[in-house]
Amino acid sequence: MVRFNMETIVNKDNLERNIGLYSWFKVLTKRVFLPLITIQLVNIGKVSVGDLAIIASVSVIVQIVLQLPTGYIADKWGNRIAILIGSFLMMLSPLFYIFMPNFLGGLFAAVFNFGGYTFLSGAVEAFIHDTLIALNKEGDYSKVMGKAQSYGLIGNIVLISVVPATYAINHNLPFFLGFIAQLIMFAIALKFTFPIEKFEKHTVNPIEAIKTIVTVQTVALFIFAGLMAGVMDQAPQYRELLFQDIGIKVEYFGFLLAIGSVFGAIMGWYIHLFDKISQNKFYLIDMLFISGCLCLIGLSRNQIVVVLGFALFAAYSRVRLIIVQAKLLSNLQHVYKATLLSALSIFTSLGDIVAVTILASNIHIYQYTKGYLLFGLEVLFVGLVMWIIMWRISKLPVR
């Protein structure tokens, strides 16, 4: 078994500062212009709903291709390099919505954003986990991350409320402000204090490390968790178009999304309570909540009901990954954490493709409201079947 040792030559206060910096870093990885992407591409670039689905699908393919290589880079050459590369690529993404607000520009913007995110995915979480190990707080991962997310969402509430409102001044202004925000994100990455990692000379290949956890149980879990994560990622894909369809003005989009951040900040303080719930019970609750929100969104065209459904959905999406990672990390070795978390992200990317394809098809046939209702019912049925399979497999002896 490969052992992992860590020594730190940095001040404890500097490591503690990582947690606070992470809150702001996490906020700025979120695209503060997110509510306006589809509006900019559809209204300015005349991009069709089908083209939006193509952009989403290509972005997912990029993530699938890059997940393991970028995870390996983080583990082989250090989380710092991966985080800096990812931050730089994401910083460039908003510029395409300004200078190329068409299908090709939207495609490039998505590739840069999600390509950059693959460098961050796994590396950032591994970096914070390593920081907590150095501080002797490994068991507090979900608690620390939840609270950091809550504090960070306060900044997100302000940005997501103010930035989209500038669309009324100039349709490019929100994207310029998004570029500034992600420039600051890159600057924060330069401020992180990284613990010194030391490995024994004969460390295993990342692929071999993955093989040690690839069992029937983990594959079943990854498929289920990946599908649910894909639904979480892609369900908001047509949110703003649904808002427009039911008569909500564009100027209010940022404020409405900020409501989800408020709920998410509250959830962040209590997300660690899920540590006490077994993995199978958590994923059942997880699936029921996700499908329930989607059904609520599609039940009527009442603006309050639709906004409430998306607010609850958005709030949960802010904190869900924390508890999923906490449950996974508690069962993983401390070697090649970024690569292993990236392996899970591959299943998430596959879930993205499935989710956006089904949702786009539903909306094309049944329009927005009925399309979301049908999507929620499909998630409920398929999710329940998959959860039963996962639950049954978890009872089998590990081989």
Residue pairs with C-beta under 8 A, 6 or more apart in sequence:
1 333
2 199
2 200
2 202
2 203
2 204
2 209
2 333
2 335
3 200
4 197
4 199
4 333
4 334
4 335
5 198
5 199
5 200
6 130
6 133
6 134
6 195
6 196
6 197
6 198
7 195
7 196
7 198
8 15
8 134
8 195
8 196
9 196
10 193
10 195
10 196
12 135
14 193
15 131
15 134
15 135
15 193
15 195
16 135
17 193
18 127
18 128
18 131
18 192
18 193
19 128
19 131
19 144
19 148
20 148
20 151
21 188
21 191
21 192
22 124
22 128
22 148
22 152
23 148
23 149
23 151
23 152
23 155
24 152
24 155
24 188
25 124
25 185
25 188
25 189
25 192
26 124
26 148
26 149
26 152
27 152
27 153
27 155
27 156
27 159
28 181
28 182
28 184
28 185
28 188
29 90
29 117
29 120
29 182
29 185
30 156
30 160
31 37
31 93
31 94
31 113
31 178
32 156
32 159
32 160
32 163
32 164
32 174
32 177
32 178
32 181
33 94
33 97
33 163
33 164
33 174
33 175
33 177
33 178
34 160
34 257
35 160
35 164
35 239
35 240
35 253
35 254
35 257
36 164
36 167
36 171
36 174
36 175
36 240
36 250
36 253
37 97
37 106
37 109
38 52
38 237
38 238
38 240
38 241
39 167
39 240
39 244
39 250
39 253
40 97
40 101
40 171
40 175
41 47
41 51
41 52
41 97
41 101
41 102
41 103
41 106
42 48
42 52
42 241
43 171
44 101
44 102
44 171
45 101
45 102
45 103
45 105
45 106
46 102
47 55
47 102
47 103
47 106
49 238
49 241
49 360
49 363
49 364
50 360
50 364
51 103
51 106
52 106
52 237
52 238
52 360
53 356
53 357
53 360
54 103
54 107
55 103
55 106
55 107
55 110
56 110
56 234
56 237
56 352
56 356
57 353
57 356
57 357
58 107
58 110
58 111
59 110
59 111
59 113
59 114
60 114
60 349
60 350
60 352
60 353
60 356
61 349
61 353
62 111
62 114
62 115
62 118
63 114
63 115
63 117
63 118
63 345
63 349
63 352
64 346
64 349
64 350
66 115
66 118
66 119
67 118
67 121
67 122
67 342
67 343
67 345
67 346
67 349
68 206
68 339
68 342
68 343
68 346
70 82
70 86
70 118
70 119
70 121
70 122
70 123
70 342
71 121
71 122
71 123
71 206
71 336
71 338
71 339
71 340
71 341
71 342
71 343
72 206
72 336
72 338
72 339
73 81
73 82
73 85
73 119
74 81
74 82
74 83
74 119
74 122
74 123
74 126
74 338
74 339
75 126
75 206
75 335
75 336
75 337
75 338
75 339
76 206
78 194
78 197
79 123
79 124
79 126
79 127
79 130
79 194
79 338
80 127
80 192
80 194
82 119
82 120
82 123
82 338
83 119
83 120
83 123
83 124
83 127
83 189
83 192
84 186
84 189
84 190
85 116
85 119
86 116
86 117
86 118
86 119
86 120
86 123
87 116
87 120
87 182
87 185
87 186
87 189
88 116
88 186
89 112
89 113
89 115
89 116
89 119
90 112
90 113
90 116
90 117
90 120
90 182
90 185
91 116
91 179
91 182
91 183
91 185
91 186
92 112
93 109
93 110
93 112
93 113
93 116
93 182
94 109
94 175
94 176
94 178
94 179
94 182
95 109
95 175
95 179
96 105
96 106
96 108
96 109
96 112
97 105
97 106
97 109
97 172
97 175
98 172
98 175
98 176
98 179
99 105
100 106
100 108
100 109
101 172
118 342
118 345
121 341
121 342
121 345
122 337
122 338
122 339
122 340
122 341
122 342
122 345
123 338
125 325
125 329
125 337
125 338
125 341
126 337
126 338
126 341
127 192
127 194
128 141
128 144
128 145
129 138
129 141
129 329
129 337
130 194
130 195
130 197
130 337
131 195
132 138
132 140
132 141
132 144
133 195
133 334
134 195
137 144
141 322
141 325
141 326
141 329
142 271
142 272
142 274
142 275
142 322
142 323
142 326
143 272
143 275
145 322
145 325
145 326
146 267
146 268
146 269
146 270
146 271
146 272
146 319
146 322
147 268
147 269
148 268
149 264
149 265
149 268
149 271
149 318
149 319
149 322
150 264
150 265
150 266
150 267
150 268
150 269
151 265
153 261
153 262
153 264
153 265
153 268
153 318
154 265
156 258
156 261
157 258
157 261
157 262
157 265
158 258
159 181
160 254
160 257
160 258
160 261
161 254
161 255
161 258
162 254
163 174
163 177
163 178
163 181
163 254
164 174
164 250
164 251
164 253
164 254
164 257
165 251
165 254
165 255
166 173
166 174
166 177
167 173
167 174
167 250
167 251
168 250
168 251
199 335
203 335
204 335
204 336
206 336
206 339
209 333
209 335
209 336
209 339
209 340
210 336
210 339
210 340
210 343
212 333
213 331
213 332
213 340
215 398
215 399
216 393
216 396
216 399
217 393
217 394
217 396
217 398
220 389
220 390
220 393
220 394
221 279
221 283
221 390
221 394
222 343
222 344
222 347
223 347
223 386
223 390
224 283
224 383
224 386
224 387
224 390
225 283
225 324
225 344
225 347
225 348
226 344
226 346
226 347
226 348
226 349
226 350
226 351
227 347
227 351
227 354
227 355
227 382
227 383
227 386
228 283
228 286
228 287
228 290
228 351
228 383
229 320
229 321
229 324
229 347
229 348
229 351
229 352
230 348
230 349
230 350
230 351
230 352
230 353
230 354
230 355
230 356
231 290
231 294
231 351
231 355
231 379
232 290
232 313
232 316
232 317
232 320
233 348
233 351
233 352
233 355
234 352
234 355
234 356
234 359
235 294
235 313
235 355
235 359
235 372
235 375
236 310
236 313
236 314
237 356
237 359
237 360
238 359
238 360
238 363
238 368
238 371
239 310
240 250
240 253
241 368
242 297
242 306
242 368
242 369
242 372
243 253
243 256
243 306
244 250
245 367
245 368
245 369
246 301
246 303
246 306
246 368
246 369
247 303
248 256
248 303
248 307
256 307
256 310
256 311
257 310
257 314
259 307
259 311
259 314
260 310
260 311
260 312
260 313
260 314
260 315
260 317
260 318
261 314
261 315
261 318
262 315
263 311
263 312
263 314
263 315
264 314
264 315
264 316
264 317
264 318
264 319
265 318
266 315
267 315
267 316
267 318
267 319
268 318
268 319
268 322
271 319
271 322
271 323
272 323
274 282
274 323
275 323
275 326
277 285
279 327
279 394
280 387
280 390
280 391
280 394
282 323
282 327
283 387
283 390
284 387
286 320
287 379
287 380
287 383
287 384
287 387
288 380
289 316
290 313
290 316
290 379
290 383
291 376
291 377
291 379
291 380
291 383
292 376
292 380
293 309
293 310
293 312
293 313
293 316
293 376
294 309
294 313
294 372
294 373
294 375
294 376
294 379
295 373
295 376
295 377
295 380
296 305
296 308
296 309
296 312
296 376
297 305
297 306
297 309
297 310
297 313
297 372
297 373
297 376
298 369
298 370
298 371
298 372
298 373
298 374
298 375
298 376
299 305
299 373
300 306
300 369
301 369
325 341
328 340
328 341
328 344
329 337
332 340
358 375
358 378
359 371
359 372
359 375
362 370
362 371
362 372
362 374
362 375
362 378
363 371
363 372
364 371
365 371
366 374
